[in-house]
Amino acid sequence: MGDKELKEIVAKHRKWRQGESGGERAYLRGAYLQGANLSNTILDGINWLAYTGIVPDHQGTARAYKVTNSQGEGIYRGGVNYLEADTFKVPKVDTDISRQCAEGIHLGTFAWCLDNKQTETNRLIMFSFNVKDAICPIDTDGKFRVSKCRKIGECDWKGNLIRGGSE
């Protein structure tokens, strides 16, 4: 993609964000942005976590979900059972916002989890976390990573808490 084409996409996206005619949302998923300098662009300084709809309370705490298999392990990388404990912490979380999948505890919006349910036996777990412990990739599709979180409990696939955890 050349500079001219990118400038056209950005201009249309700006119009779309401002509700002007001729606007069109820019879809950057699949774009290789690792190491990209977004300074002085419309993407500079965007709070991608807020963009997904994850907004913290006055103490900086927010809630999100994780899809697990029937045994309570993550659907993409097993090994951690999210049913066995109430708090989770990793020694390292990748802070590079240009990487979609990297080290950390991966959580998502309710919409992302619905889109990634995969099977009827998968489970939905709700977590709380402090947004200062979250890394949200550029133009996320609703998934992000945290360094630590606390299990609230298991939810049904309508988003309702059915079994409480630590809160």
Secondary structure, DSSP 4 states (H G I P E B T S, - for coil): --HHHHHHHHHHHHHHHTT-TT------TT---TT---TTSTTTT--HHHHTT----TTSEEEEEEEE-TTSBBSSS-S-BTTS-SEEE-S-----TT-SS-SSEEEE-HHHHHHT--STT-EEEEEEEEGGGEE--TT-SSEEEESEEEEEEEE-TTS-EEEE---
